[in-house]
Amino acid sequence: MTARGNAKGRIARDEDDFRTLLATLAQAVERHGWLCHAYCLVGNHFHLLVETPEPNLSHGMAYLNSLYAQRFNRRDGRVGHVFQGRFHAVLLEREAHLMELSRYVVLNPVRAGMCTAPGEWPWSSYQATTGEVPRPVFLTVDWLLEQFGTETAQAREEYRRFIAASSPARPWDDLRGQIYLGTESFIAEHVPIRANPREIARAQREPLRPSLAKILGTAASGSRLLEARSHGYRLREIGEHLGVHHVTVRRRLRRLERPQHCSILRPDPDSGAGVRS
C-alpha cells in the first residue's frame, strides 16, 4: 500500500521524522496483528507490504496516518493535513507476487535517484532483511527469506542477488480491476459481493470481465455490442474503443433492440404473409 503527502508535500523532513514514522508503524503493526514483509519510507510517501490476518486494513491505516499526523504537526505547532486523502492499497496473492513486490518496495529510493543501491537507504526494510542491521520487531522476514533457502546466510545472499537483478517488468502490468494482483481464482474469491455497490469502484467489482478489445475487436457487430453492454461497459467506453461518438453507439443499440431485429417477427419468405401492425 502507499500513502502520499498532502499536495505532494513532505511527510518526513529529517531523521527525527523518519524515526517517529517507524515507531508509529511499529505501533500500528502490533496493535492490528499485521505481518509487515517490507517497507520503504521516503520524503513525501511510504510503501508498505503487509499481510492482514484480520480484515482491519482500513482501520489500521487510519490509526497509523492519524497518529503520525498528530506527532508530525505537534513537533512544529502546525495544523492541517499531512497525508493526501485515502491511502492506495493493492490486494495481492502472496505466492505469486509478494517476492516481486518486496523488490519493488525496497528499490523505490534507487528508482527515484536518492541512492545508487538499496543498501544505502536506511529507511527501508532492505538492510534488516539482509542482516546488515538488527531487524525491527514489527518486521517479519521469515517467509521472504525461506523463498531463497533454508540456511539464513545463504538465503540473505540470494535475496541480495534477487534485488540486484531487478526486473524490466513492472508489477502493476498484471493489475486487474485497479486493486488485484493474482490468479483469476484468487480474484474471484476476493471480489466483494455483499458490500454496497456505490462504495466500490466499478472496475474493482468487475475485474474478471473480458476486455473491450477481446469482445469487440476493431469493428463490432451488433451481437458484440450487446455483449459489451451485458458486461457493464458504458456507451462512452465502447465509443472510445471504436473511435466513434457514444451517441452513435446508442443509436446502433436502439436499432438492435427494435422488434424488427428479432427474427420471430420477420415474415416467412415462403408463407407470402407478413406481420401486420
Order of alpha helices (4+ residues) and beta strands (2+ residues): beta-alpha-beta-beta-alpha-beta-alpha-alpha-alpha-alpha-alpha-beta-alpha-alpha-alpha-alpha-alpha-alpha
